Amino acid sequence: MAPFRIAVFASGSGSNFQAIVDAVQAGKLDVEVGLLVCDKPGAKVTERAAAAGVETFAFRPKDYASKEAYESEIVKRLQEKGIDLIVLAGYMRIVSDTMLGPFEGRIINIHPSLLPAFPGLDAIGQAVAYGVKVTGVTVHFVDGGMDTGPIIAQRTVELSEGDTADTVAAKIHPVEHQLYPYVIQGIRDGKVTLSGDGRRVNWKQ
C-alpha cells in the first residue's frame, strides 16, 4: 500500500513540525512527511526539515503577483508529491480557495486556544489578558475563515496565578506536540469523519 503522505506548512521555528517528525521516527505516527512548505526562507523550520531529510519548498509571497499565483504553485507541488493531508503548523497565512478547492476536507490546523475563544494572532496573550482560568489547544479542519473550521480535537490547559504568556506557552507546547500526531494518525486511520451538516467531527472507535 502507498504511504499516507502529509505536507507540513510552517512559518517559524517549527516545534510542531519537529514533534511530527519525531513521532514518525519513533513509530508512533504512520505517515510520510513528503514536503515542508515555508513562506519565510531561512526560518528555523527549514533547518529542521534539512536535518530530517524532508524536502522543502520555501518561497517569498512578494515574489508572486498574487496569493492565487503562489498557492497555485504550492498545489502543483503537493499534487506532484501525492500529498494526502496538509498540516498547518504555525503557517501564518489564511488559505484561499485556490488551495481549499483541490484539498477540501484535507487541510488541518492547530491553534493555541480553545476555539472559538481567542482566534487569530497571539491567542495565548489574548487568553492571559482576558484572565481566563483554563485555555488549551484545538485541532480543526481549515475553511476560508480565521480559525473557524470544524473542530477535530481539543485539550485543556489550566492557568495558574501569576502566569504570563511565556509560562502559558510553555504549558501549551507539550500538549500541542502530543495532540497533533494523535489527530494526524486518526485521520490516517480513517477514524475522523465530518457529519452531514459539515460542522461536527465524529471519531470512530
CYANA upper distance limits for C-alpha pairs under 8 A (distance plus 0.5 A):
  3 PRO  CA     31 VAL  CA      6.87
  3 PRO  CA     32 GLU  CA      6.86
  4 PHE  CA     30 ASP  CA      8.03
  4 PHE  CA     31 VAL  CA      5.52
  4 PHE  CA     32 GLU  CA      6.55
  4 PHE  CA     83 ILE  CA      8.16
  4 PHE  CA     84 ASP  CA      6.76
  4 PHE  CA    188 ARG  CA      7.32
  5 ARG  CA     31 VAL  CA      6.28
  5 ARG  CA     32 GLU  CA      5.24
  5 ARG  CA     33 VAL  CA      6.39
  5 ARG  CA     34 GLY  CA      6.19
  5 ARG  CA     82 GLY  CA      7.35
  5 ARG  CA     83 ILE  CA      5.46
  5 ARG  CA     84 ASP  CA      5.81
  5 ARG  CA     85 LEU  CA      7.21
  6 ILE  CA     31 VAL  CA      7.44
  6 ILE  CA     32 GLU  CA      6.70
  6 ILE  CA     33 VAL  CA      5.60
  6 ILE  CA     34 GLY  CA      6.24
  6 ILE  CA     35 LEU  CA      7.59
  6 ILE  CA     83 ILE  CA      5.91
  6 ILE  CA     84 ASP  CA      6.27
  6 ILE  CA     85 LEU  CA      5.30
  6 ILE  CA     86 ILE  CA      6.26
  6 ILE  CA     87 VAL  CA      7.34
  7 ALA  CA     33 VAL  CA      6.49
  7 ALA  CA     34 GLY  CA      6.16
  7 ALA  CA     35 LEU  CA      5.19
  7 ALA  CA     36 LEU  CA      6.21
  7 ALA  CA     37 VAL  CA      7.63
  7 ALA  CA     78 LEU  CA      7.96
  7 ALA  CA     83 ILE  CA      6.88
  7 ALA  CA     85 LEU  CA      6.99
  7 ALA  CA     86 ILE  CA      5.51
  7 ALA  CA     87 VAL  CA      6.50
  8 VAL  CA     17 PHE  CA      7.30
  8 VAL  CA     33 VAL  CA      7.85
  8 VAL  CA     35 LEU  CA      6.91
  8 VAL  CA     36 LEU  CA      5.42
  8 VAL  CA     37 VAL  CA      6.69
  8 VAL  CA     86 ILE  CA      6.60
  8 VAL  CA     87 VAL  CA      5.22
  8 VAL  CA     88 LEU  CA      6.34
  8 VAL  CA     89 ALA  CA      7.09
  9 PHE  CA     36 LEU  CA      6.30
  9 PHE  CA     37 VAL  CA      5.13
  9 PHE  CA     38 CYS  CA      6.37
  9 PHE  CA     86 ILE  CA      7.87
  9 PHE  CA     87 VAL  CA      6.64
  9 PHE  CA     88 LEU  CA      5.26
  9 PHE  CA     89 ALA  CA      6.27
  9 PHE  CA     90 GLY  CA      7.72
  9 PHE  CA     91 TYR  CA      6.02
 10 ALA  CA     14 GLY  CA      6.82
 10 ALA  CA     17 PHE  CA      8.11
 10 ALA  CA     36 LEU  CA      7.93
 10 ALA  CA     37 VAL  CA      6.96
 10 ALA  CA     38 CYS  CA      5.76
 10 ALA  CA     39 ASP  CA      7.92
 10 ALA  CA     45 VAL  CA      7.54
 10 ALA  CA     88 LEU  CA      6.92
 10 ALA  CA     89 ALA  CA      5.64
 10 ALA  CA     90 GLY  CA      5.37
 10 ALA  CA     91 TYR  CA      4.70
 10 ALA  CA     92 MET  CA      8.03
 11 SER  CA     38 CYS  CA      5.94
 11 SER  CA     39 ASP  CA      6.33
 11 SER  CA     40 LYS  CA      6.30
 11 SER  CA     43 ALA  CA      7.21
 11 SER  CA     45 VAL  CA      7.88
 11 SER  CA     90 GLY  CA      6.31
 11 SER  CA     91 TYR  CA      5.39
 11 SER  CA     92 MET  CA      6.83
 12 GLY  CA     40 LYS  CA      8.08
 12 GLY  CA     43 ALA  CA      5.95
 12 GLY  CA     44 LYS  CA      6.69
 12 GLY  CA     45 VAL  CA      6.53
 12 GLY  CA     90 GLY  CA      7.17
 12 GLY  CA     91 TYR  CA      8.24
 13 SER  CA     43 ALA  CA      6.91
 13 SER  CA     44 LYS  CA      5.16
 13 SER  CA     45 VAL  CA      5.41
 14 GLY  CA     18 GLN  CA      6.69
 14 GLY  CA     44 LYS  CA      7.21
 14 GLY  CA     45 VAL  CA      4.92
 14 GLY  CA     48 ARG  CA      7.86
 14 GLY  CA     89 ALA  CA      7.75
 14 GLY  CA     90 GLY  CA      7.74
 15 SER  CA     19 ALA  CA      6.71
 15 SER  CA     45 VAL  CA      8.21
 15 SER  CA    177 HIS  CA      8.35
 16 ASN  CA     20 ILE  CA      6.73
 16 ASN  CA     89 ALA  CA      6.50
 16 ASN  CA     90 GLY  CA      8.39
 16 ASN  CA    176 GLU  CA      7.66
 16 ASN  CA    177 HIS  CA      6.34
 16 ASN  CA    180 TYR  CA      8.28
 17 PHE  CA     21 VAL  CA      6.79
 17 PHE  CA     45 VAL  CA      7.83
 17 PHE  CA     89 ALA  CA      7.12
 18 GLN  CA     22 ASP  CA      6.48
 18 GLN  CA     48 ARG  CA      7.35
 19 ALA  CA     23 ALA  CA      6.62
 19 ALA  CA    177 HIS  CA      5.87
 19 ALA  CA    178 GLN  CA      8.30
 19 ALA  CA    181 PRO  CA      8.11
 20 ILE  CA     24 VAL  CA      6.79
 20 ILE  CA     29 LEU  CA      8.21
 20 ILE  CA    177 HIS  CA      7.96
 20 ILE  CA    180 TYR  CA      7.97
 20 ILE  CA    181 PRO  CA      6.27
 21 VAL  CA     25 GLN  CA      6.68
 21 VAL  CA     33 VAL  CA      7.82
 21 VAL  CA     52 ALA  CA      7.87
 22 ASP  CA     26 ALA  CA      6.53
 23 ALA  CA     27 GLY  CA      6.78
 23 ALA  CA     28 LYS  CA      5.59
 23 ALA  CA     29 LEU  CA      5.84
 23 ALA  CA    181 PRO  CA      7.25
 24 VAL  CA     28 LYS  CA      6.34
 24 VAL  CA     29 LEU  CA      5.10
 24 VAL  CA     30 ASP  CA      6.76
 24 VAL  CA     31 VAL  CA      7.16
 24 VAL  CA     32 GLU  CA      8.02
 25 GLN  CA     29 LEU  CA      8.41
 29 LEU  CA    181 PRO  CA      6.89
 29 LEU  CA    182 TYR  CA      8.19
 29 LEU  CA    184 ILE  CA      8.25
 29 LEU  CA    185 GLN  CA      6.36
 30 ASP  CA    185 GLN  CA      7.22
 30 ASP  CA    188 ARG  CA      8.23
 31 VAL  CA    185 GLN  CA      8.23
 31 VAL  CA    188 ARG  CA      8.03
 33 VAL  CA     54 VAL  CA      7.27
 34 GLY  CA     54 VAL  CA      7.03
 34 GLY  CA     55 GLU  CA      7.39
 34 GLY  CA     81 LYS  CA      7.27
 34 GLY  CA     83 ILE  CA      7.57
 35 LEU  CA     54 VAL  CA      6.53
 35 LEU  CA     55 GLU  CA      5.66
 35 LEU  CA     56 THR  CA      6.22
 35 LEU  CA     57 PHE  CA      7.76
 35 LEU  CA     78 LEU  CA      8.33
 35 LEU  CA     81 LYS  CA      8.26
 36 LEU  CA     46 THR  CA      8.22
 36 LEU  CA     49 ALA  CA      7.45
 36 LEU  CA     54 VAL  CA      7.30
 36 LEU  CA     55 GLU  CA      6.73
 36 LEU  CA     56 THR  CA      5.12
 36 LEU  CA     57 PHE  CA      6.65
 36 LEU  CA     58 ALA  CA      8.49
 37 VAL  CA     56 THR  CA      6.42
 37 VAL  CA     57 PHE  CA      5.42
 37 VAL  CA     58 ALA  CA      6.41
 37 VAL  CA     74 ILE  CA      8.40
 38 CYS  CA     43 ALA  CA      8.35
 38 CYS  CA     45 VAL  CA      8.46
 38 CYS  CA     46 THR  CA      7.94
 38 CYS  CA     56 THR  CA      7.86
 38 CYS  CA     57 PHE  CA      6.82
 38 CYS  CA     58 ALA  CA      5.18
 38 CYS  CA     59 PHE  CA      6.99
 38 CYS  CA     91 TYR  CA      8.08
 39 ASP  CA     58 ALA  CA      6.21
 39 ASP  CA     59 PHE  CA      5.54
 39 ASP  CA     60 ARG  CA      6.07
 39 ASP  CA     61 PRO  CA      7.23
 39 ASP  CA     91 TYR  CA      8.39
 40 LYS  CA     58 ALA  CA      7.03
 40 LYS  CA     59 PHE  CA      6.99
 40 LYS  CA     60 ARG  CA      6.78
 41 PRO  CA     46 THR  CA      7.90
 41 PRO  CA     58 ALA  CA      5.72
 41 PRO  CA     59 PHE  CA      6.71
 41 PRO  CA     60 ARG  CA      7.61
 42 GLY  CA     46 THR  CA      6.94
 42 GLY  CA     47 GLU  CA      8.31
 43 ALA  CA     47 GLU  CA      7.92
 44 LYS  CA     48 ARG  CA      7.07
 45 VAL  CA     49 ALA  CA      6.71
 46 THR  CA     50 ALA  CA      6.72
 46 THR  CA     56 THR  CA      7.35
 47 GLU  CA     51 ALA  CA      6.72
 48 ARG  CA     52 ALA  CA      6.75
 49 ALA  CA     53 GLY  CA      6.56
 49 ALA  CA     54 VAL  CA      5.42
 49 ALA  CA     55 GLU  CA      7.40
 49 ALA  CA     56 THR  CA      7.42
 50 ALA  CA     54 VAL  CA      6.41
 50 ALA  CA     55 GLU  CA      7.68
 50 ALA  CA     56 THR  CA      8.30
 59 PHE  CA     63 ASP  CA      8.31
 60 ARG  CA     64 TYR  CA      8.10
 61 PRO  CA     66 SER  CA      8.25
 61 PRO  CA     67 LYS  CA      7.69
 61 PRO  CA     70 TYR  CA      7.17
 64 TYR  CA     69 ALA  CA      6.61
 64 TYR  CA     70 TYR  CA      6.49
 65 ALA  CA     69 ALA  CA      6.76
 66 SER  CA     70 TYR  CA      7.25
 67 LYS  CA     71 GLU  CA      6.48
 67 LYS  CA     96 SER  CA      8.43
 68 GLU  CA     72 SER  CA      6.37
 68 GLU  CA     96 SER  CA      8.22
 68 GLU  CA     98 THR  CA      6.58
 69 ALA  CA     73 GLU  CA      6.98
 70 TYR  CA     74 ILE  CA      6.76
 71 GLU  CA     75 VAL  CA      6.59
 71 GLU  CA     98 THR  CA      6.72
 71 GLU  CA     99 MET  CA      6.75
 72 SER  CA     76 LYS  CA      6.73
 72 SER  CA     98 THR  CA      6.97
 72 SER  CA     99 MET  CA      7.80
 73 GLU  CA     77 ARG  CA      6.93
 74 ILE  CA     78 LEU  CA      6.64
 75 VAL  CA     79 GLN  CA      6.57
 75 VAL  CA     99 MET  CA      6.82
 75 VAL  CA    102 PRO  CA      8.26
 76 LYS  CA     80 GLU  CA      6.68
 77 ARG  CA     81 LYS  CA      6.75
 78 LEU  CA     82 GLY  CA      6.75
 78 LEU  CA     83 ILE  CA      5.92
 79 GLN  CA     83 ILE  CA      6.62
 84 ASP  CA    106 ARG  CA      7.53
 85 LEU  CA    103 PHE  CA      8.30
 85 LEU  CA    106 ARG  CA      5.48
 85 LEU  CA    107 ILE  CA      6.48
 85 LEU  CA    108 ILE  CA      8.32
 86 ILE  CA    103 PHE  CA      8.42
 86 ILE  CA    106 ARG  CA      6.64
 86 ILE  CA    107 ILE  CA      5.11
 86 ILE  CA    108 ILE  CA      6.83
 87 VAL  CA    107 ILE  CA      6.54
 87 VAL  CA    108 ILE  CA      5.72
 87 VAL  CA    109 ASN  CA      6.61
 88 LEU  CA    107 ILE  CA      7.87
 88 LEU  CA    108 ILE  CA      6.52
 88 LEU  CA    109 ASN  CA      5.18
 88 LEU  CA    110 ILE  CA      7.33
 89 ALA  CA    109 ASN  CA      6.88
 89 ALA  CA    110 ILE  CA      6.75
 90 GLY  CA    110 ILE  CA      8.20
 94 ILE  CA    144 GLY  CA      7.82
 94 ILE  CA    145 GLY  CA      8.03
 94 ILE  CA    146 MET  CA      7.51
 95 VAL  CA     99 MET  CA      7.08
 95 VAL  CA    100 LEU  CA      7.35
 95 VAL  CA    143 ASP  CA      8.31
 95 VAL  CA    144 GLY  CA      7.07
 96 SER  CA    100 LEU  CA      6.58
 96 SER  CA    144 GLY  CA      6.72
 97 ASP  CA    101 GLY  CA      5.87
 97 ASP  CA    144 GLY  CA      7.71
 98 THR  CA    102 PRO  CA      7.92
 99 MET  CA    103 PHE  CA      6.69
100 LEU  CA    104 GLU  CA      5.63
100 LEU  CA    107 ILE  CA      8.16
100 LEU  CA    143 ASP  CA      7.65
100 LEU  CA    144 GLY  CA      8.19
103 PHE  CA    107 ILE  CA      7.06
105 GLY  CA    141 PHE  CA      7.24
105 GLY  CA    142 VAL  CA      8.09
106 ARG  CA    141 PHE  CA      8.02
107 ILE  CA    141 PHE  CA      6.37
107 ILE  CA    142 VAL  CA      6.04
108 ILE  CA    139 VAL  CA      7.40
108 ILE  CA    140 HIS  CA      6.07
108 ILE  CA    141 PHE  CA      4.89
108 ILE  CA    142 VAL  CA      5.87
109 ASN  CA    139 VAL  CA      6.13
109 ASN  CA    140 HIS  CA      6.02
109 ASN  CA    141 PHE  CA      6.84
109 ASN  CA    142 VAL  CA      6.88
110 ILE  CA    137 VAL  CA      7.65
110 ILE  CA    138 THR  CA      6.22
110 ILE  CA    139 VAL  CA      4.95
110 ILE  CA    140 HIS  CA      7.07
110 ILE  CA    176 GLU  CA      8.07
110 ILE  CA    180 TYR  CA      7.75
111 HIS  CA    115 LEU  CA      8.37
111 HIS  CA    119 PRO  CA      8.39
111 HIS  CA    123 ALA  CA      8.39
111 HIS  CA    137 VAL  CA      6.30
111 HIS  CA    138 THR  CA      5.72
111 HIS  CA    139 VAL  CA      6.90
111 HIS  CA    147 ASP  CA      8.17
112 PRO  CA    123 ALA  CA      6.64
112 PRO  CA    124 ILE  CA      6.95
112 PRO  CA    136 GLY  CA      6.52
112 PRO  CA    137 VAL  CA      5.08
112 PRO  CA    138 THR  CA      6.96
112 PRO  CA    172 ILE  CA      7.43
112 PRO  CA    176 GLU  CA      8.34
113 SER  CA    117 ALA  CA      7.10
113 SER  CA    118 PHE  CA      6.77
113 SER  CA    119 PRO  CA      7.94
113 SER  CA    123 ALA  CA      6.58
113 SER  CA    124 ILE  CA      7.31
113 SER  CA    127 ALA  CA      8.21
113 SER  CA    135 THR  CA      6.03
113 SER  CA    136 GLY  CA      5.18
113 SER  CA    137 VAL  CA      5.36
113 SER  CA    138 THR  CA      6.68
114 LEU  CA    118 PHE  CA      8.01
114 LEU  CA    135 THR  CA      6.26
114 LEU  CA    136 GLY  CA      5.66
114 LEU  CA    137 VAL  CA      6.16
114 LEU  CA    138 THR  CA      6.17
114 LEU  CA    154 GLN  CA      7.27
114 LEU  CA    155 ARG  CA      8.26
114 LEU  CA    156 THR  CA      7.89
115 LEU  CA    119 PRO  CA      7.06
115 LEU  CA    138 THR  CA      6.86
115 LEU  CA    147 ASP  CA      8.08
115 LEU  CA    151 ILE  CA      8.48
116 PRO  CA    147 ASP  CA      8.23
116 PRO  CA    148 THR  CA      7.74
118 PHE  CA    123 ALA  CA      5.68
118 PHE  CA    124 ILE  CA      8.46
118 PHE  CA    126 GLN  CA      6.75
118 PHE  CA    127 ALA  CA      7.21
119 PRO  CA    123 ALA  CA      6.68
119 PRO  CA    146 MET  CA      7.28
119 PRO  CA    147 ASP  CA      6.30
120 GLY  CA    146 MET  CA      6.74
120 GLY  CA    147 ASP  CA      7.23
122 ASP  CA    126 GLN  CA      6.66
123 ALA  CA    127 ALA  CA      6.70
124 ILE  CA    128 VAL  CA      6.78
124 ILE  CA    165 ALA  CA      6.34
124 ILE  CA    168 VAL  CA      7.52
124 ILE  CA    169 ALA  CA      7.31
125 GLY  CA    129 ALA  CA      6.53
125 GLY  CA    165 ALA  CA      5.75
126 GLN  CA    130 TYR  CA      6.64
127 ALA  CA    131 GLY  CA      6.84
127 ALA  CA    132 VAL  CA      6.43
127 ALA  CA    135 THR  CA      7.46
128 VAL  CA    132 VAL  CA      6.99
128 VAL  CA    163 ASP  CA      8.07
128 VAL  CA    164 THR  CA      7.11
128 VAL  CA    165 ALA  CA      6.76
132 VAL  CA    159 LEU  CA      7.94
133 LYS  CA    158 GLU  CA      6.56
133 LYS  CA    159 LEU  CA      5.66
133 LYS  CA    160 SER  CA      7.81
134 VAL  CA    156 THR  CA      7.13
134 VAL  CA    157 VAL  CA      6.22
134 VAL  CA    158 GLU  CA      4.96
134 VAL  CA    159 LEU  CA      6.17
135 THR  CA    156 THR  CA      6.25
135 THR  CA    157 VAL  CA      5.71
135 THR  CA    158 GLU  CA      6.77
135 THR  CA    159 LEU  CA      7.78
136 GLY  CA    154 GLN  CA      7.64
136 GLY  CA    155 ARG  CA      6.02
136 GLY  CA    156 THR  CA      4.64
136 GLY  CA    157 VAL  CA      5.12
136 GLY  CA    158 GLU  CA      8.18
136 GLY  CA    172 ILE  CA      7.09
137 VAL  CA    154 GLN  CA      6.00
137 VAL  CA    155 ARG  CA      5.81
137 VAL  CA    156 THR  CA      7.00
137 VAL  CA    157 VAL  CA      8.24
137 VAL  CA    172 ILE  CA      7.50
137 VAL  CA    175 VAL  CA      7.69
137 VAL  CA    176 GLU  CA      6.92
138 THR  CA    151 ILE  CA      7.48
138 THR  CA    152 ILE  CA      8.06
138 THR  CA    153 ALA  CA      6.39
138 THR  CA    154 GLN  CA      4.98
138 THR  CA    155 ARG  CA      7.29
139 VAL  CA    151 ILE  CA      6.69
139 VAL  CA    152 ILE  CA      6.05
139 VAL  CA    153 ALA  CA      5.82
139 VAL  CA    154 GLN  CA      6.89
139 VAL  CA    180 TYR  CA      7.62
139 VAL  CA    183 VAL  CA      8.19
140 HIS  CA    147 ASP  CA      8.29
140 HIS  CA    149 GLY  CA      6.34
140 HIS  CA    150 PRO  CA      6.00
140 HIS  CA    151 ILE  CA      4.73
140 HIS  CA    152 ILE  CA      5.43
140 HIS  CA    153 ALA  CA      7.45
141 PHE  CA    149 GLY  CA      5.51
141 PHE  CA    150 PRO  CA      5.86
141 PHE  CA    151 ILE  CA      6.97
141 PHE  CA    152 ILE  CA      7.42
142 VAL  CA    147 ASP  CA      7.64
142 VAL  CA    148 THR  CA      7.78
142 VAL  CA    149 GLY  CA      5.39
142 VAL  CA    150 PRO  CA      7.97
143 ASP  CA    147 ASP  CA      8.38
143 ASP  CA    148 THR  CA      7.22
143 ASP  CA    149 GLY  CA      5.58
144 GLY  CA    148 THR  CA      8.37
144 GLY  CA    149 GLY  CA      8.45
145 GLY  CA    149 GLY  CA      7.73
149 GLY  CA    199 ARG  CA      8.20
150 PRO  CA    198 GLY  CA      7.89
150 PRO  CA    199 ARG  CA      5.62
150 PRO  CA    200 ARG  CA      6.60
150 PRO  CA    201 VAL  CA      7.11
151 ILE  CA    199 ARG  CA      8.38
151 ILE  CA    200 ARG  CA      7.60
151 ILE  CA    201 VAL  CA      7.02
152 ILE  CA    183 VAL  CA      8.18
152 ILE  CA    192 VAL  CA      8.23
152 ILE  CA    201 VAL  CA      6.14
152 ILE  CA    202 ASN  CA      8.33
153 ALA  CA    183 VAL  CA      7.84
155 ARG  CA    175 VAL  CA      7.82
155 ARG  CA    179 LEU  CA      8.27
157 VAL  CA    171 LYS  CA      7.56
157 VAL  CA    172 ILE  CA      7.17
159 LEU  CA    163 ASP  CA      6.89
159 LEU  CA    168 VAL  CA      7.39
163 ASP  CA    167 THR  CA      6.24
163 ASP  CA    168 VAL  CA      6.81
164 THR  CA    168 VAL  CA      6.60
165 ALA  CA    169 ALA  CA      6.53
166 ASP  CA    170 ALA  CA      6.78
167 THR  CA    171 LYS  CA      7.02
168 VAL  CA    172 ILE  CA      6.66
169 ALA  CA    173 HIS  CA      6.51
170 ALA  CA    174 PRO  CA      7.93
171 LYS  CA    175 VAL  CA      7.74
172 ILE  CA    176 GLU  CA      6.80
173 HIS  CA    177 HIS  CA      6.69
174 PRO  CA    178 GLN  CA      6.85
175 VAL  CA    179 LEU  CA      6.51
176 GLU  CA    180 TYR  CA      6.39
177 HIS  CA    181 PRO  CA      7.56
178 GLN  CA    182 TYR  CA      7.06
179 LEU  CA    183 VAL  CA      6.73
180 TYR  CA    184 ILE  CA      6.66
181 PRO  CA    185 GLN  CA      6.58
182 TYR  CA    186 GLY  CA      6.77
183 VAL  CA    187 ILE  CA      6.78
184 ILE  CA    188 ARG  CA      6.59
185 GLN  CA    189 ASP  CA      6.54
186 GLY  CA    190 GLY  CA      6.83
186 GLY  CA    191 LYS  CA      5.69
186 GLY  CA    192 VAL  CA      6.59
187 ILE  CA    191 LYS  CA      6.29
187 ILE  CA    192 VAL  CA      5.73
191 LYS  CA    202 ASN  CA      8.36
191 LYS  CA    203 TRP  CA      5.85
191 LYS  CA    204 LYS  CA      5.19
191 LYS  CA    205 GLN  CA      7.57
192 VAL  CA    201 VAL  CA      7.27
192 VAL  CA    202 ASN  CA      6.27
192 VAL  CA    203 TRP  CA      5.37
192 VAL  CA    204 LYS  CA      7.04
193 THR  CA    201 VAL  CA      6.21
193 THR  CA    202 ASN  CA      5.71
193 THR  CA    203 TRP  CA      7.09
193 THR  CA    204 LYS  CA      8.45
194 LEU  CA    198 GLY  CA      6.23
194 LEU  CA    199 ARG  CA      7.47
194 LEU  CA    200 ARG  CA      6.40
194 LEU  CA    201 VAL  CA      5.09
194 LEU  CA    202 ASN  CA      6.58
195 SER  CA    199 ARG  CA      7.06
195 SER  CA    200 ARG  CA      5.83
195 SER  CA    201 VAL  CA      6.48
195 SER  CA    202 ASN  CA      7.24
